[in-house]
Structures are given as structure tokens and as C-alpha cells.
Amino acid sequence: MRQGRLRVLLGAAPGVGKTYAMLEEGRRLRAAGKDVVVAVVETYGRAATKAMTAGFEIIPRAVVSHRGVELQEMDLDAVLARAPRVALVDELAHTNAPGSRHEKRWRDVETLLDAGIDVISTVNIQHIESLNDVVQQITGVPQRETIPDAVLRQADQIEVIDLAPQALRDRLSEGVVYPAARIDAALSNYFRLGNLTALRELALLWLADEVDSSLQKYRTEHGIGQKWEARERVVVALTGGPEGETLLRRGSRIAARSAGGQLLAVHVTSQDGLRQADPGALAAQRSLVESLGGTFHQVVGTDIPAALVEFARSANATQLVIGVSRRSRLTALVTGAGIGATVIRESGDIDVHIVTHAAAGGRFSLPLARGSLTLRRRILGFVLAVAGGPLLTWLLVTLRSDDSITTDVLSYQLLIVLVALVGGIWPALFAAVIAAVTLDFFFIEPLYTVTIDRPTHLAALVLSVVIALLVSLVVDRAARRSRAARRSAAESELIAGVAGEVLRGQDALQAFVTRTREAFGLTGVRLVADQRALAADGEVSGAAEPVRVPVASDTVLELHGRPLSAGDRRLLGVIVAQLAAALEQADLEQTAREMAPLAAADRVRTALLAAVGHDLRRPLAAATAAVTGLQSRTMSDDDRAELLDTAETSLRQLNGLLTDLLDVSRLQAGVLAVASEPVDVADLVPAALEELGVGPDEVDIDLPAELPRVDADPVLLERVLVNLLSNALKHSPAGSRVLISASAFLSTVQLRVVDRGPGIPADRREDVFVPFQRLGDTDNTTGLGLGLALSKGFVEGMGGTLEVEETPRGGSTMVVTLTAVAA
């Protein structure tokens, strides 16, 4: 049996049109001869969505009783028994009523797919498991119904149903999404412009990530290793050193040279966690990457060049930016070719940029002699050398023979190594000197004398010292790296804990302040800006003067309690860098919230001024010219009559334009007065044609004799017909006729105004209902662009819908759906 295919329509928020698009696709498939049924659809009372279900075979829902309440769910068994080719299943993340076969609807869909049934379904971005916490942080609304990312990514096709945030708010204001009682609350809460913009970005980014994953999967399955320059991807290698900022800015400029270029920064850490990097510098560079529009990545690998090239290939990178080595020429000569040369050799068709910087070619310096071992271990090393030397000497003298000199030398070398492992460099050097003297005194002829006049004796002493030095350096480096690894683990745990708290919805500033106090064992920590506390934790009113660490230009972090060590201050630098990024993010969010209403008002004001300035000027100028002409005394009666007619026509146009503006204001304020009554459409069509001055040679009328009356306001409905007919006549080519038809279906009546004009692109059909929107029309007879906006508002005020459809063989069809009145 074939496996069914799953197609998911993904939306950023409720109301973007996922269900409508699903039903529209179902109609297309049914027209193509496919067996399509509606397994379950949620219309939420939306007339347009409900109208789209007309003509489909709808599987009756199963009734599930739970605690005395009857709940309706998709009847999975009925769908399986019907076995259609395609099933339309709305709300993929829905939780089924207790007692159903599966807990989640997506489990039902998996059963349908296993039965060989293709499924088209819908889901919103807030229901994706990995984004659930982020969406709650953005909107403040918890989402209890989720779907695992893995289930969604296994879909054969994922398509985003995109709608601009302002367009969605307009649909909400018009009552398309929710009933009138819920509109104000929705607009001021979940459907704020900033929320919708962030949700839209999440949806698009999630889909972009899915597209990249699919492309990478395809490349892997087909063994494609060379780069595919679908777009410019620039990878910048960061070491955690001071050159990172220079490399990032150079990489950003390279990516900006091509449209759609992507910037990726990567830092390679060793598998044992011992390679040292400055966490504060990495945190600052991470913030810089994000401010430049890039992404930060961290990978693990012992071979840094191989890890860099492997990451670049996995990201399908086209450019790789690395810095000139900070090692001196002497160090490079001793240790061999550096990372840059290896990366160039292994990069293949990826372009490599080696960028110079201020920290390149640092001076050669020896490691510090003080080491990284504790005082206790160094004392133990001296004790082992002092106690172990005489004990070993007594044992070797007791067992001495003529051919035991080799064993004696190796035994003292073992003692030196043990002392170096325990105490480091200075106890090891002390043990080496003592061992050389002891060997010469007790085991080398002449016995019981110390002579170093022989070259072999001097070589033995030097070798002992060199062995002690090398072993102690290895021990010192291991101790240093072990300490760095423990420190890095603590730092990572701290940052990960703060990040987890932020993702769980806690305030970022408060989370950083609380974790700082806990990590350093302080009595209190406070973040202060302009003498105002942004966040605080613990006791901050002690008598001692706190330590103040600058975070931003006007923000400081106050630390109350014990003084911090140098290592603590290094970790504190990481926290300060993260705090600065969090403060910048909070400032940007506040600015965006403050600017959103101003931007919306400015757009409306600009559109209004442009429309009024253009369309009121013509009739006003005509009326003024006519009145001025009438003041002339040398004018014939015919000229005077023509000027009077011009003035009357222009003033009537002005009156109509002002009336439309007032009606739009009433619609937006929600105070439009609607007096509904049973209306016969056949009585209104002739009146609308008469008002337009149109005869039967321009319009065809097809109204059934038994057409039911509709529940509508006759005055408003006539204005709707006038507006729709006016638009249709204006856009119809010469010689074509406009059609007015009507039909009854169930409890509704649909009026259709059909033209044969150029039509409206599918992606612009909603725009025609936006006030002051004329889709590029600039002729002087167009009007303010309020006709269709008013018509839609009037129809919805009467409880109906107004939609635009494509006319077969070209043109547009305006469809008015109203409630029929029973005979």
C-alpha cells in the first residue's frame, strides 16, 4: 500500500487564511478529478470559510461524551472507511477529546497517511513545540496544544500562508476573523502589530531553516560536496581573541556585496574543553554578529582546520574568513605551518580570505615560571624529593652489582618524573640535581667522590635537568587546562541557566542579576540606570560601598558583598556583555512599541492626504472656475447653462466624496447605523442602474424569478450595488458588457457583479478593500479609493460578506453573500 503524502499550510497567527487556502486547494484538486473529502474543518463562524465548504463531501463528526458533555471530533474510522484520495484535516495540533482513539489529531493524520490517504492540514507557528516558549514570551499567551517539530518536518510539503501584519489587523477590524465583541481585546493584546511582525518572522525563519535542511539532506543523499551558490554564505572563524571584531566586520562587508548574503560566525572548541578562549570577548563578538544580522555557531573538534572546513561545507558556504596568526615568526618556524595554510589547502572550492589585524604576529614569550599548581602540591613535591631520594639510594646501594648502573640511572629518572608529576617544575629541578649528585657519589667510579670533570657526568646532570623541566612543563600545562576547563564548565552552566530562564519567560535582566548573586556568593546585586533600579536581588542596603561595574553608558551593575578575584572578574565580564545585549534588546523593543502606533497613524494620514489632495482638487477647481465664469456679464444663455451644469456636477462629486469619508469614519468607529429589513434584490438593481445612468445595452441582468428576499438595509445595499457596478463598468473594455446575477444556496443569497476587465492579481485581492487603495490607478475620475472599502463595510454591517473572485477567461467577479429571509 502506498504511503499517503502530507501537505501542511503554516500560518503565523489565526486569521491569515490557512483554512480558506486549504479549502481552495481542495476545490482545485476536486476540479482536477481527485476524490476529495472534508474530514474536519473549523470555520469559527467565518462566513467566507463556511461558504468555501459548499459542494464538498463532509464526513460527519463523531460525538464523544466526556463528563456529561458531548464533544465533536473528527471521525477517524469513518474517514478510513470512506478511503478518499485526499482528506482535508484542519488544526493539526488539536487535542482530541478524552476517549478518542488518539490523544492528538496529528496522530489521526499519521493513521490516514499509513492507509494511503493524502492529507492537507493546517497549523499555526505558536503550536510548534520548539517555538512554544518563544511565542509565549512574545505574546504573553500560553499555548497548551503543541506538535513536535519532527512530525512537522516529516511532511512532504510545508507552505507558509503569509499575510502582512497590518493586513491581518485590518481583517480583524472588519470582523472577518472574530466577532465584533472580541475585536478590540484581540487588537490590543495578541494581535498587536509588534506581536504579529515577530510571529511572521518566526514562521518565515522556521520555513527557511526547513528549506536549508531539505537542501542539505538532498546534497548529502546525492553525495554532493561542492558548494552550491544559491546565495552568498560567509563563514567567519573566531578564536575568542581581540581580532574577532575586525574579522566580523570584514565578513559582513563581503556578505553585503551580494543581495541576500548570509553571515555565519563559528568558534571551534576542543573536545576536552581545554583550549582557552576569552568568554567575555566571545560574548561581545556574538552580540556583534547578531547586530550585523548574522548567526553565531559553536562546534567541537580537536583538529581546528578540519572542523572549520567541515562546518563551512555543511553550511554550503562560499567564503571563509580567517585572521592572520597571532604567533610570531619564530614560533611558526618551530611549530610548523599554521591553521591558515591548512585551511587553504583543505578548503577546495571555498574562497578563503586571510585578514590582517592589530594582534597579528605577537612577540615570543616564555611561559610563566610560577605555574598553575597549588602551594600544597609544590610542598608535597619537595617532601617526595627529600624523603624518596635517600630511601631510593639505600635500596639501590643494598642491591648494587657490577652491571646494575643502568637500573640505577633509570630508577633516579623515575623518581624525578614522579616528583614532577606531584609538585611541578621547582621540586623536579631540585630532585634532578640531587639525583645527579647521588649517582656520581654512590654509583660511579671513583666511589664516594663528586667529580664532574668527565663529559658523561656532566651530560647526565644536564639530561636529568632537561627531563625534569619537560615533564614539569607538561604537568603545569595540564593543570592550567584542567583549571580552565572547570572554569569554562562553570561559565557555560551559568550562561545556559540564564538562557533557560529567559526562554521560559522570565525577565532577562532579573535572571542575570539573580544568577550573578548566586554564582559569586554575594549578598546582593543591583542593576541601576539613571539612579533607577532596573533589577535587584538579595540585600543591597549594606553599609559597605558596593563594587560598581559599567554595563552601558548610563547603566552600572552594583555588587554587594565579598571582593571578587581576578578569575571572578573574568567571568563577570561575560555577564556584563550579556547584560549589555539584553539592555539593548529591551531598548529596541520599547522603541518599536512606541513607534508602532505612530507609524500606523502616519501611513493612514499620508494616504488620506495624498488621496484628498489629488481627488478633491479636480471637482473643487471645476466648481470654482464655473462660478468665476458666471460672474462675467458678456455670456450667452447657453454658456451660462453649461457653467451652471458644471458647477452642479462638481459640487455633487464633492458631496459624494465627503459622504464617503464620513462613512469610512463611521465604519472605523463602529457606529454605522444599519436598518435591516426583508429586501427584494430585483427592486434595487434598476434603481442602481438609474443612478449610474446605465442602460440595458451595457449591463446584462440574470435574476431568478423565485429568488428569496435578503435581510439587508435597502439604502446601504443600493450603494453597494452602485459602487460595484461603477467599478465594473470603469474597468470593462469597450464593447463588453457587465453581468449582474444572483443565486440562492441553503440560507444565503449571492449577488455577483462580473466584468471582463484586466482582473486583479491573486496576491492583491485583499488590498482592493483597503481605504485609499487604488492599485496604481491615478486618473482624475478614480475617486478616493473608498468605494470597495465602504462596500465591504456595508455588507459586513448587514451580516454578509464581500469577496473578489477571478472571472473565467479574464476579469473580476465581486460576490456579495447575504442571509436569505424565509418566505
PyMOL commands that set and color helices and strands:
alter all, ss='L'
color gray80, all
select helices_A, chain A and resi 18-31+47-52+76-82+105-114+125-127+129-139+149-153+165-173+180-188+193-221+244-256+279-291+304-314+329-335+339-346+375-398+405-423+425-442+455-503+508-520+566-615+617-630+637-669+681-692+714-731+762-764+767-769+787-797
alter helices_A, ss='H'
color red, helices_A
select strands_A, chain A and resi 6-11+36-40+57-58+62-66+69-73+86-89+118-124+157-161+233-238+262-269+295-300+319-323+351-355+524-529+532-538+547-552+555-560+677-679+699-702+710-712+738-745+748-754+801-806+812-819
alter strands_A, ss='S'
color yellow, strands_A
deselect
rebuild
show_as cartoon
